[in-house]
Amino acid sequence: MTNFEVDTSCSIFTYDAVELYPSIPTDLCISRIASWLEFDLKIHTSELKAIVSALEIILKNNRLVCGDLFAEQLNGIATGTSPATSIANLFLSIFEKEKIIEQFARYTPFLKRYIDDGFGVWRSDPDPIKDAEAWASFQDTLNTCGVSWTFSKRSSTAVFLDMNIWIEGKKILTSMFSKPLNLYLYIPPHSCHSQGIIQGLVHGHFIRIHILCSKEEDILKESRLFIKRLQARGYNTNKLSHLLLSAEANAEEYACKFFSGKDSKSGPKANRNVYFHITFHPSHPNKEIKEAWRSIVAAPPDEEPLNNLKTEVGFRIPVDRFVMCHHKAHNLGNLLSYRKIDKRQGPKLSSYME
């Protein structure tokens, strides 16, 4: 956004979908995606039938159970299902391509959407009457997609997701936004979590600061606030000084690559990793487990390394890396929260229904 230039006729706005997933019309969603697959992507007939059948299974067979109540979802997408976001994005993006992007290109030089939250730059028409008509037409057209949207006023400032956005001169600048009631309840240092948790928190947050803040003073302000919030959660920042310095340097390097378009990293492919799952405990011999894998399995002394061995059909074993996946131990919430409503004593849920 910092490289996108605007002029005095430009303003910014946001728009939000009203209850996106349950509001999507099921039949319209299936037909729109099927039509796009057939005519735009030229999907083969047999593959098209299989995809459409899968969509119908997902969208038309949602059953919900709560206690002794059973319900069928008649419209929309079940929130939380694996393909829900992909289906919703397809449903909206097909409409945007057909009805929004080209038709309103004159007025919206920049228009982006993240699932159900949208942000745009509006270039006003010199004629205020035409401009008002175009703005109303844009909203009305978007509201015909099958989902209702609410729109902010066009302004020089806006809040979008976790960013403050504003126009300054010919530039669009950003800084970090947090809700006033955010308590910043980071995992405290005495909690039973692996050291990688705090490392990931610090490195990830510094990267967010450097990516989302356009001005150096905002980067400095947010960095100081983050350190104060860590202290408030019980962290000794003197002990974390090395981690904080390395995170800051890493974030600066990452931001340079990100804004220059060179942020891609060529790490090991996920399908060449072997994963060892274990519940975390501070007394677990993690280093010994990794060393045992290396010395016994991956690269035994005086033996051929595992990834140099071949299968019976001549393929090398595709394992390059051993990854330990720590699961958290059950906390009080897991142990005390009542999750099996149907086993609870007392009146059934159905007795409260009219």
VOVEX-466334 format. One line per 4 residues: number of its first residue (from 1); their letters; for each residue x, y, z of C-alpha. Coordinates in nm, 2 decimals, padded with zeros to 4 digits. Layout:
NUM = a = X,Y,Z ~ ...
This chain:
1 = mtnf = 00.00,00.00,00.00 ~ 00.29,00.24,00.07 ~ 00.37,00.23,-00.31 ~ 00.02,00.30,-00.42
5 = evdt = -00.02,00.67,-00.52 ~ -00.34,00.86,-00.48 ~ -00.45,01.21,-00.57 ~ -00.68,01.47,-00.42
9 = scsi = -00.99,01.30,-00.57 ~ -00.93,00.98,-00.38 ~ -01.08,00.86,-00.05 ~ -01.08,00.52,00.12
13 = ftyd = -01.36,00.29,00.25 ~ -01.42,-00.05,00.39 ~ -01.71,-00.29,00.35 ~ -01.82,-00.60,00.55
17 = avel = -02.04,-00.90,00.47 ~ -02.34,-00.96,00.69 ~ -02.31,-01.31,00.83 ~ -02.13,-01.44,00.53
21 = ypsi = -02.13,-01.82,00.56 ~ -02.49,-01.88,00.67 ~ -02.62,-01.62,00.42 ~ -02.48,-01.77,00.10
25 = ptdl = -02.77,-01.91,-00.11 ~ -02.69,-02.28,-00.15 ~ -02.83,-02.33,-00.50 ~ -02.69,-02.01,-00.63
29 = cisr = -02.35,-02.09,-00.49 ~ -02.35,-02.43,-00.66 ~ -02.47,-02.30,-01.00 ~ -02.23,-02.01,-01.00
33 = iasw = -01.92,-02.22,-00.92 ~ -02.03,-02.49,-01.17 ~ -02.08,-02.23,-01.45 ~ -01.74,-02.08,-01.38
37 = lefd = -01.57,-02.42,-01.38 ~ -01.74,-02.52,-01.71 ~ -01.71,-02.20,-01.91 ~ -01.41,-02.02,-01.76
41 = lkih = -01.18,-02.30,-01.66 ~ -01.31,-02.55,-01.93 ~ -01.32,-02.83,-01.68 ~ -01.38,-03.18,-01.84
45 = tsel = -01.74,-03.30,-01.80 ~ -01.66,-03.59,-01.58 ~ -01.44,-03.38,-01.35 ~ -01.71,-03.11,-01.34
49 = kaiv = -01.98,-03.36,-01.24 ~ -01.76,-03.49,-00.96 ~ -01.68,-03.14,-00.82 ~ -02.04,-03.03,-00.84
53 = sale = -02.15,-03.35,-00.66 ~ -01.90,-03.29,-00.39 ~ -02.03,-02.93,-00.35 ~ -02.38,-03.06,-00.32
57 = iilk = -02.28,-03.31,-00.06 ~ -02.10,-03.04,00.15 ~ -02.37,-02.78,00.11 ~ -02.69,-02.98,00.12
61 = nnrl = -02.61,-03.24,00.39 ~ -02.52,-03.04,00.70 ~ -02.66,-03.20,01.02 ~ -02.61,-03.04,01.36
65 = vcgd = -02.64,-03.22,01.70 ~ -02.67,-03.04,02.03 ~ -02.78,-03.26,02.33 ~ -03.10,-03.44,02.21
69 = lfae = -03.17,-03.19,01.94 ~ -03.10,-03.27,01.57 ~ -03.11,-03.00,01.30 ~ -03.06,-02.97,00.93
73 = qlng = -02.90,-02.66,00.78 ~ -03.11,-02.56,00.48 ~ -02.91,-02.27,00.35 ~ -02.56,-02.14,00.36
77 = iatg = -02.23,-02.30,00.44 ~ -02.16,-02.46,00.78 ~ -01.91,-02.24,00.95 ~ -01.60,-02.43,01.05
81 = tspa = -01.60,-02.69,00.78 ~ -01.27,-02.72,00.60 ~ -01.38,-02.60,00.25 ~ -01.61,-02.32,00.38
85 = tsia = -01.36,-02.04,00.32 ~ -01.26,-02.16,-00.02 ~ -01.62,-02.20,-00.13 ~ -01.72,-01.86,00.00
89 = nlfl = -01.42,-01.69,-00.16 ~ -01.50,-01.85,-00.50 ~ -01.86,-01.76,-00.47 ~ -01.77,-01.39,-00.41
93 = sife = -01.47,-01.36,-00.65 ~ -01.66,-01.50,-00.95 ~ -01.92,-01.23,-00.90 ~ -01.66,-00.96,-00.85
97 = keki = -01.49,-01.06,-01.17 ~ -01.81,-01.05,-01.37 ~ -01.99,-00.75,-01.22 ~ -01.75,-00.53,-01.02
101 = ieqf = -01.39,-00.51,-01.12 ~ -01.42,-00.39,-01.48 ~ -01.75,-00.20,-01.44 ~ -01.62,00.01,-01.16
105 = aryt = -01.25,00.02,-01.25 ~ -01.28,00.40,-01.31 ~ -01.39,00.46,-00.96 ~ -01.20,00.18,-00.77
109 = pflk = -00.83,00.18,-00.87 ~ -00.76,-00.03,-00.57 ~ -01.01,-00.29,-00.44 ~ -00.92,-00.59,-00.22
113 = ryid = -01.12,-00.83,-00.01 ~ -01.01,-01.07,00.27 ~ -01.29,-01.32,00.29 ~ -01.58,-01.11,00.43
117 = dgfg = -01.38,-00.78,00.49 ~ -01.31,-00.55,00.20 ~ -01.10,-00.23,00.15 ~ -01.10,00.00,-00.14
121 = vwrs = -00.98,00.34,-00.28 ~ -01.25,00.55,-00.44 ~ -01.16,00.80,-00.71 ~ -01.44,01.06,-00.71
125 = dpdp = -01.61,01.19,-01.03 ~ -01.57,01.57,-01.07 ~ -01.94,01.59,-01.09 ~ -02.08,01.53,-00.74
129 = ikda = -02.42,01.41,-00.87 ~ -02.25,01.15,-01.10 ~ -02.02,01.05,-00.82 ~ -02.31,01.00,-00.57
133 = eawa = -02.48,00.79,-00.84 ~ -02.17,00.58,-00.90 ~ -02.12,00.52,-00.53 ~ -02.48,00.41,-00.48
137 = sfqd = -02.46,00.19,-00.79 ~ -02.14,00.02,-00.66 ~ -02.31,-00.06,-00.33 ~ -02.63,-00.18,-00.49
141 = tlnt = -02.44,-00.40,-00.74 ~ -02.23,-00.56,-00.47 ~ -02.54,-00.63,-00.27 ~ -02.68,-00.83,-00.56
145 = cgvs = -02.41,-01.10,-00.53 ~ -02.63,-01.31,-00.29 ~ -02.48,-01.16,00.03 ~ -02.56,-00.83,00.20
149 = wtfs = -02.28,-00.58,00.27 ~ -02.24,-00.28,00.50 ~ -02.02,00.01,00.39 ~ -01.82,00.27,00.58
153 = krss = -01.83,00.63,00.47 ~ -01.57,00.74,00.22 ~ -01.30,00.92,00.41 ~ -00.93,00.99,00.43
157 = tavf = -00.89,00.74,00.72 ~ -01.02,00.39,00.79 ~ -00.97,00.09,01.01 ~ -00.93,-00.23,00.83
161 = ldmn = -00.86,-00.56,01.01 ~ -00.56,-00.49,01.23 ~ -00.45,-00.17,01.05 ~ -00.51,00.21,01.08
165 = iwie = -00.51,00.33,00.72 ~ -00.49,00.70,00.61 ~ -00.41,00.91,00.31 ~ -00.11,01.15,00.35
169 = gkki = -00.02,01.35,00.05 ~ -00.01,01.11,-00.24 ~ 00.06,00.80,-00.02 ~ -00.16,00.56,00.17
173 = ltsm = 00.01,00.49,00.50 ~ -00.07,00.23,00.77 ~ -00.01,00.16,01.14 ~ -00.12,-00.11,01.38
177 = fskp = -00.47,-00.11,01.52 ~ -00.58,-00.29,01.83 ~ -00.93,-00.29,01.99 ~ -00.94,-00.09,02.32
181 = lnly = -01.04,-00.40,02.52 ~ -00.74,-00.60,02.40 ~ -00.58,-00.73,02.72 ~ -00.26,-00.87,02.55
185 = lyip = -00.28,-01.19,02.75 ~ 00.04,-01.35,02.62 ~ 00.13,-01.69,02.76 ~ 00.32,-01.61,03.09
189 = phsc = 00.68,-01.73,03.13 ~ 00.60,-01.98,03.40 ~ 00.34,-02.16,03.18 ~ 00.42,-02.52,03.07
193 = hsqg = 00.50,-02.44,02.71 ~ 00.81,-02.50,02.49 ~ 01.07,-02.22,02.45 ~ 00.96,-02.20,02.08
197 = iiqg = 00.63,-02.04,02.18 ~ 00.79,-01.72,02.32 ~ 01.04,-01.72,02.03 ~ 00.76,-01.74,01.78
201 = lvhg = 00.56,-01.47,01.96 ~ 00.85,-01.22,01.96 ~ 00.97,-01.28,01.61 ~ 00.61,-01.29,01.47
205 = hfir = 00.51,-00.97,01.64 ~ 00.82,-00.78,01.53 ~ 00.75,-00.88,01.17 ~ 00.39,-00.76,01.21
209 = ihil = 00.52,-00.43,01.34 ~ 00.76,-00.38,01.05 ~ 00.51,-00.49,00.78 ~ 00.21,-00.29,00.91
213 = cske = 00.38,00.04,01.02 ~ 00.48,00.28,00.74 ~ 00.66,00.53,00.97 ~ 00.97,00.47,01.18
217 = edil = 00.81,00.65,01.47 ~ 00.52,00.40,01.47 ~ 00.76,00.11,01.45 ~ 00.95,00.24,01.75
221 = kesr = 00.63,00.31,01.95 ~ 00.48,-00.04,01.88 ~ 00.81,-00.21,01.97 ~ 00.83,-00.03,02.31
225 = lfik = 00.46,-00.11,02.38 ~ 00.52,-00.47,02.30 ~ 00.82,-00.49,02.54 ~ 00.61,-00.32,02.82
229 = rlqa = 00.33,-00.58,02.76 ~ 00.57,-00.86,02.79 ~ 00.69,-00.72,03.12 ~ 00.33,-00.69,03.24
233 = rgyn = 00.29,-01.06,03.18 ~ 00.59,-01.14,03.39 ~ 00.87,-01.16,03.14 ~ 01.22,-01.04,03.24
237 = tnkl = 01.31,-00.84,02.93 ~ 01.68,-00.84,03.03 ~ 01.68,-01.22,02.99 ~ 01.50,-01.17,02.66
241 = shll = 01.74,-00.90,02.53 ~ 01.92,-01.13,02.29 ~ 01.59,-01.26,02.15 ~ 01.45,-00.91,02.11
245 = lsae = 01.75,-00.79,01.93 ~ 01.76,-01.09,01.69 ~ 01.39,-01.05,01.63 ~ 01.43,-00.69,01.54
249 = anae = 01.71,-00.76,01.30 ~ 01.52,-01.04,01.14 ~ 01.20,-00.83,01.10 ~ 01.40,-00.55,00.93
253 = eyac = 01.55,-00.80,00.69 ~ 01.21,-00.97,00.63 ~ 01.04,-00.63,00.56 ~ 01.31,-00.54,00.30
257 = kffs = 01.25,-00.86,00.12 ~ 00.87,-00.83,00.16 ~ 00.84,-00.49,00.01 ~ 01.09,-00.57,-00.27
261 = gkds = 00.89,-00.88,-00.36 ~ 01.17,-01.12,-00.26 ~ 01.01,-01.26,00.06 ~ 00.98,-01.62,-00.07
265 = ksgp = 01.19,-01.87,00.11 ~ 01.29,-02.21,-00.03 ~ 01.26,-02.44,00.27 ~ 01.23,-02.82,00.28
269 = kanr = 00.91,-02.95,00.14 ~ 00.65,-03.07,00.39 ~ 00.63,-03.41,00.23 ~ 01.00,-03.47,00.30
273 = nvyf = 00.95,-03.42,00.67 ~ 00.88,-03.69,00.93 ~ 00.67,-03.57,01.23 ~ 00.70,-03.69,01.58
277 = hitf = 00.40,-03.59,01.80 ~ 00.44,-03.56,02.17 ~ 00.27,-03.38,02.46 ~ 00.50,-03.11,02.59
281 = hpsh = 00.66,-03.14,02.93 ~ 00.97,-02.95,03.04 ~ 01.14,-03.27,03.16 ~ 01.11,-03.44,02.83
285 = pnke = 01.45,-03.53,02.67 ~ 01.39,-03.35,02.34 ~ 01.75,-03.32,02.25 ~ 01.81,-03.69,02.32
289 = ikea = 01.51,-03.78,02.11 ~ 01.64,-03.58,01.81 ~ 01.99,-03.72,01.86 ~ 01.85,-04.08,01.87
293 = wrsi = 01.67,-04.02,01.54 ~ 01.99,-03.88,01.38 ~ 02.23,-04.15,01.51 ~ 02.00,-04.45,01.48
297 = vaap = 01.76,-04.38,01.19 ~ 01.87,-04.08,00.97 ~ 02.24,-04.11,00.97 ~ 02.38,-04.40,01.17
301 = pdee = 02.76,-04.42,01.20 ~ 02.93,-04.60,00.92 ~ 02.59,-04.66,00.75 ~ 02.42,-04.52,00.45
305 = plnn = 02.20,-04.21,00.54 ~ 01.83,-04.28,00.54 ~ 01.75,-04.05,00.24 ~ 02.01,-04.23,00.03
309 = lkte = 01.85,-04.57,00.07 ~ 01.62,-04.69,-00.20 ~ 01.29,-04.87,-00.19 ~ 01.22,-05.20,-00.37
313 = vgfr = 01.12,-05.01,-00.69 ~ 01.43,-04.79,-00.69 ~ 01.30,-04.46,-00.53 ~ 01.50,-04.28,-00.26
317 = ipvd = 01.33,-04.25,00.08 ~ 01.19,-03.90,00.08 ~ 01.28,-03.80,00.44 ~ 01.52,-03.51,00.50
321 = rfvm = 01.41,-03.36,00.83 ~ 01.28,-03.48,01.17 ~ 01.02,-03.24,01.32 ~ 00.90,-03.26,01.68
325 = chhk = 00.54,-03.15,01.72 ~ 00.46,-03.05,02.07 ~ 00.10,-03.07,02.19 ~ 00.00,-02.87,02.50
329 = ahnl = -00.09,-03.06,02.82 ~ -00.46,-03.04,02.93 ~ -00.52,-02.72,03.13 ~ -00.79,-02.65,03.39
333 = gnll = -01.02,-02.54,03.12 ~ -00.99,-02.87,02.94 ~ -01.03,-03.07,03.26 ~ -01.32,-02.87,03.41
337 = syrk = -01.53,-02.75,03.12 ~ -01.85,-02.95,03.06 ~ -01.85,-03.05,02.70 ~ -02.09,-03.35,02.69
341 = idkr = -02.42,-03.17,02.72 ~ -02.62,-03.48,02.63 ~ -02.48,-03.66,02.94 ~ -02.57,-03.38,03.18
345 = qgpk = -02.84,-03.44,03.44 ~ -03.16,-03.24,03.42 ~ -03.42,-03.14,03.16 ~ -03.33,-03.22,02.80
349 = lssy = -03.26,-02.93,02.56 ~ -03.57,-03.01,02.36 ~ -03.78,-02.93,02.67 ~ -03.68,-02.56,02.63
353 = me = -03.80,-02.55,02.26 ~ -04.14,-02.41,02.18
